[in-house]
Amino acid sequence: MILTCAIIDDEPLAIRLLENYVNKTPFLKLEGTYNNAIDALEDLGVNPVNLLFLDIQMPELNGLEFSRIINADTRIIFTTAFGQYALDSYKVNALDYLLKPISYPDFLQSAKKALQWYELLNKPDAGAVETTAERPEPETIFIKSEYKLIQIELSKILYIEGLKDYVKIYTEDNPRPILSLMSMKSMEELLPSSRFARVHRSFIVQPEKIKVIERNRIVFGKEYIPISDSYKDSFNAFLSKRSLMPKM
């Protein structure tokens, strides 16, 4: 399958780099490059592409604004040097996010994600798949901690603990939690519901990481996480899809 694509970036060097990456990727066909979103708007409105590599910080019309008005069938991969836009990119029609300087392996991984999306869409039962596939689940999330934006792999998260206006994110590769100023509700909305479950007003867990559940408590090493009555039924339903077990 061949995907048509375009590049929008106000930096000529960035355009040349991405153009080189596209030309050596067999399943991509470059339809055009643009140094600003205004010039691209008319062309892509008449002749939409499958995939758009889109810079975020540009004059007149930035990438986030452009993504809201471009053809809804076009998948977008954001390219930017500014990590603070990562969270915003997942709120719009974004397939992935690449942080400059962009390496070819990272570019290829994102391009393959787009290819997989279109292959899934073109299956015989694509009509049923489209709603669930329209926004593929991210493999990572960006969390602001102190003055840094930290990228966290979802597969490494054990659980999240809420403390008033903060959350503490516990991962399997870090003995200390990552502290971030955000609410549990915001955290829950950011995480894919197919992989994470709320078990208490103060705790979200990743069930795949659970090894032991004992007396209505989830055991992570020396830590015991309570399963509250208000979340017990939904958590049981979550677990029942993955195991054969009696209700707690």
Residue pairs with C-beta under 8 A, 6 or more apart in sequence:
1 27
1 115
1 118
1 119
1 122
2 27
2 28
2 29
3 27
3 28
3 29
3 49
3 50
3 51
3 111
3 114
3 115
3 118
4 29
4 31
4 49
4 50
4 51
5 22
5 28
5 29
5 30
5 31
5 49
5 50
5 51
5 52
5 53
6 30
6 31
6 32
6 33
6 34
6 40
6 44
6 49
6 51
6 52
6 53
7 15
7 18
7 19
7 22
7 30
7 32
7 33
7 34
7 52
7 53
8 33
8 34
8 35
8 36
8 37
8 40
8 52
8 53
8 54
8 55
8 58
8 63
8 66
9 15
9 18
9 33
9 34
9 35
9 53
9 54
9 55
9 58
9 79
10 35
10 36
10 55
10 58
10 59
11 55
12 35
14 55
14 79
14 100
15 33
15 35
17 102
18 53
18 79
18 102
18 107
19 30
19 33
21 102
21 104
21 107
21 108
22 28
22 30
22 53
23 30
24 104
25 107
25 108
25 111
27 111
27 115
28 51
28 111
31 47
31 49
32 40
32 43
32 44
32 49
34 40
34 43
36 58
36 59
36 60
36 61
37 58
37 60
37 61
37 62
37 63
37 65
37 66
38 60
38 61
40 66
41 61
41 66
41 69
41 70
44 52
44 70
44 71
44 74
45 70
45 71
48 70
48 71
48 73
48 74
49 74
50 73
50 74
50 75
50 114
50 118
51 74
51 75
51 76
51 77
51 95
51 111
51 114
52 70
52 74
52 75
52 76
52 77
53 77
53 79
53 98
54 63
54 66
54 67
54 76
54 77
54 78
54 79
55 63
55 78
55 79
55 80
56 62
56 63
56 64
56 78
56 79
56 80
56 82
56 85
56 88
56 89
57 63
57 80
57 81
57 82
57 85
63 78
63 80
64 85
64 88
64 89
64 92
67 76
67 78
67 92
67 93
67 94
68 92
68 93
70 76
70 93
72 93
74 93
75 93
75 95
75 114
75 117
75 118
76 92
76 93
76 94
76 95
77 94
77 95
77 96
77 97
77 98
77 110
77 111
77 114
78 85
78 89
78 94
78 96
78 97
78 98
79 98
79 100
79 102
80 97
80 98
80 99
80 100
81 99
81 100
81 101
83 99
83 142
83 149
84 144
84 149
85 97
86 97
86 99
86 142
86 149
86 151
87 141
87 142
87 144
87 190
89 97
90 97
90 138
90 141
90 190
95 110
95 113
95 114
95 117
95 136
96 110
96 113
96 114
96 138
98 106
98 107
98 110
113 136
116 136
117 133
117 136
120 126
120 129
120 133
121 129
121 130
121 133
123 129
137 154
137 192
137 194
137 195
138 154
138 192
139 153
139 154
139 155
140 151
140 152
140 153
140 154
141 151
141 152
141 154
141 190
141 191
142 149
142 150
142 151
142 152
143 149
143 150
143 152
143 169
143 178
143 180
143 182
144 150
144 180
144 181
144 182
145 178
145 179
145 180
146 179
150 178
152 169
152 171
152 178
153 171
154 191
154 192
154 195
154 206
156 171
156 172
156 173
157 169
157 170
157 171
157 172
157 196
157 206
157 209
158 170
158 171
158 172
158 205
158 206
158 209
158 220
159 170
159 203
159 204
159 205
159 206
159 209
159 218
159 220
159 225
160 167
160 168
160 169
160 170
160 184
160 187
160 191
160 203
160 204
160 205
161 167
161 168
161 170
161 177
161 202
161 203
162 168
162 183
162 184
162 187
162 201
162 202
162 203
162 204
163 202
165 181
165 182
165 183
166 179
166 180
166 181
166 182
167 179
167 180
167 182
167 183
167 184
167 187
168 177
168 178
168 179
169 177
169 178
169 179
169 180
170 177
170 220
171 177
171 178
172 209
184 198
184 201
184 202
184 204
187 204
188 196
188 198
188 204
191 204
195 206
195 207
195 208
196 204
196 205
196 206
196 207
197 204
197 205
197 206
197 207
197 231
197 234
197 235
197 238
198 204
198 231
198 234
198 235
199 205
199 218
199 225
199 226
199 227
199 228
199 231
199 235
200 225
200 226
200 227
200 228
200 231
201 228
201 230
203 225
203 226
205 218
205 225
207 238
207 239
207 242
209 220
210 218
210 220
211 219
212 218
212 219
213 219
213 227
213 248
214 224
216 226
216 227
216 232
216 248
217 224
217 225
217 226
217 227
218 224
218 225
218 227
219 225
227 235
227 248
232 248
236 247
236 248
239 245
